[in-house]
Amino acid sequence: MTVEDVINDLIQKLDQAPPELTAIEAIFELNITGGQAATYQLKIEKRKLAWAEGTPYKPSCIIYISDEDFLKIASGELNPKVALLTGRVRIEGDFSQALALSAIIKKYH
């Protein structure tokens, strides 16, 4: 599975606007490094989602991660909290938003 496959799967699942999204108003930026390097943004506003490749929005939370670690987290091989504590994931901005998004992704992916 590729990073793009995982992102597309998440888009399909989160586009159904789970009720947990009502508490989040944020723009997340996911900066992926490595062979599958890319930047994706997720804008959550009033239970509506907007996805973009690139950086059309001003992010409130930026997540930096390698493609390998992203895929390991997506497959359940790597715990996101362990990745954060060991420096494999770096977050800039509102940390609480990243935790809220992580919980939603874990539930729906």
C-alpha positions as CSV (number, residue, x, y, z in Angstrom):
1,M,0.0,0.0,0.0
2,T,1.3,3.5,-0.8
3,V,0.9,6.8,1.1
4,E,-1.5,7.9,-1.6
5,D,-3.6,4.8,-1.1
6,V,-3.9,5.4,2.6
7,I,-4.7,9.1,2.1
8,N,-7.5,8.2,-0.4
9,D,-8.9,5.6,2.0
10,L,-8.9,8.1,4.8
11,I,-10.6,10.7,2.5
12,Q,-13.4,8.3,1.7
13,K,-14.0,7.4,5.3
14,L,-13.7,10.8,6.8
15,D,-15.8,12.5,4.0
16,Q,-18.8,10.9,5.6
17,A,-18.3,13.5,8.4
18,P,-18.3,11.4,11.5
19,P,-19.9,13.1,14.5
20,E,-16.6,13.5,16.2
21,L,-15.6,16.2,13.7
22,T,-18.1,18.6,15.1
23,A,-15.7,19.5,17.9
24,I,-12.8,20.2,15.5
25,E,-12.2,23.4,13.6
26,A,-8.7,23.1,12.1
27,I,-6.5,22.9,9.1
28,F,-4.0,20.0,9.3
29,E,-1.0,19.8,7.1
30,L,0.7,16.4,6.7
31,N,4.3,16.7,5.4
32,I,5.6,13.3,4.3
33,T,9.3,12.8,3.5
34,G,11.1,10.0,1.8
35,G,10.5,8.3,-1.5
36,Q,6.8,9.1,-1.5
37,A,7.2,12.7,-0.3
38,A,4.1,14.8,-0.6
39,T,2.1,17.4,1.4
40,Y,-1.6,17.0,2.1
41,Q,-4.0,19.3,3.9
42,L,-7.2,18.6,5.6
43,K,-9.5,21.5,6.4
44,I,-12.3,20.7,8.9
45,E,-14.8,23.5,9.4
46,K,-18.4,23.1,10.5
47,R,-18.4,19.3,10.0
48,K,-17.3,19.8,6.4
49,L,-14.0,18.5,5.0
50,A,-11.8,19.8,2.3
51,W,-8.8,17.8,1.2
52,A,-5.9,19.2,-0.9
53,E,-2.6,18.1,-2.1
54,G,-0.1,20.9,-1.6
55,T,-0.6,23.9,0.7
56,P,-3.6,26.0,-0.3
57,Y,-4.6,26.7,3.3
58,K,-2.8,28.2,6.3
59,P,-2.4,25.3,8.7
60,S,-3.1,25.3,12.4
61,C,-1.3,22.0,13.0
62,I,1.6,20.7,10.9
63,I,2.6,17.0,11.2
64,Y,6.0,15.9,9.8
65,I,6.6,12.2,9.2
66,S,8.5,9.8,6.9
67,D,6.6,7.8,4.4
68,E,7.8,4.6,6.1
69,D,6.5,5.6,9.5
70,F,3.3,6.9,8.1
71,L,2.6,3.6,6.5
72,K,3.6,1.7,9.7
73,I,1.1,3.9,11.7
74,A,-1.6,3.3,9.1
75,S,-1.1,-0.4,9.3
76,G,-1.0,-0.6,13.1
77,E,2.7,-1.6,13.2
78,L,3.7,1.7,14.9
79,N,1.8,3.4,17.7
80,P,1.4,7.2,16.9
81,K,2.2,8.2,20.5
82,V,5.4,6.1,20.5
83,A,6.4,7.6,17.2
84,L,5.9,11.1,18.6
85,L,7.8,10.4,21.8
86,T,10.7,8.9,19.9
87,G,10.9,11.8,17.5
88,R,9.7,9.9,14.4
89,V,6.8,12.3,14.2
90,R,7.1,16.0,14.8
91,I,4.1,18.3,15.4
92,E,4.0,22.1,15.1
93,G,1.0,24.1,16.2
94,D,-2.0,23.0,18.2
95,F,-1.0,19.6,19.6
96,S,-4.5,19.0,21.0
97,Q,-5.9,19.1,17.5
98,A,-3.4,16.5,16.3
99,L,-4.5,14.2,19.2
100,A,-8.2,14.7,18.3
101,L,-7.5,13.9,14.7
102,S,-5.4,10.8,15.6
103,A,-8.3,9.4,17.7
104,I,-10.8,9.9,14.8
105,I,-8.4,8.3,12.2
106,K,-7.8,5.4,14.5
107,K,-11.5,4.8,14.9
108,Y,-12.3,5.1,11.2
109,H,-9.2,3.6,9.5
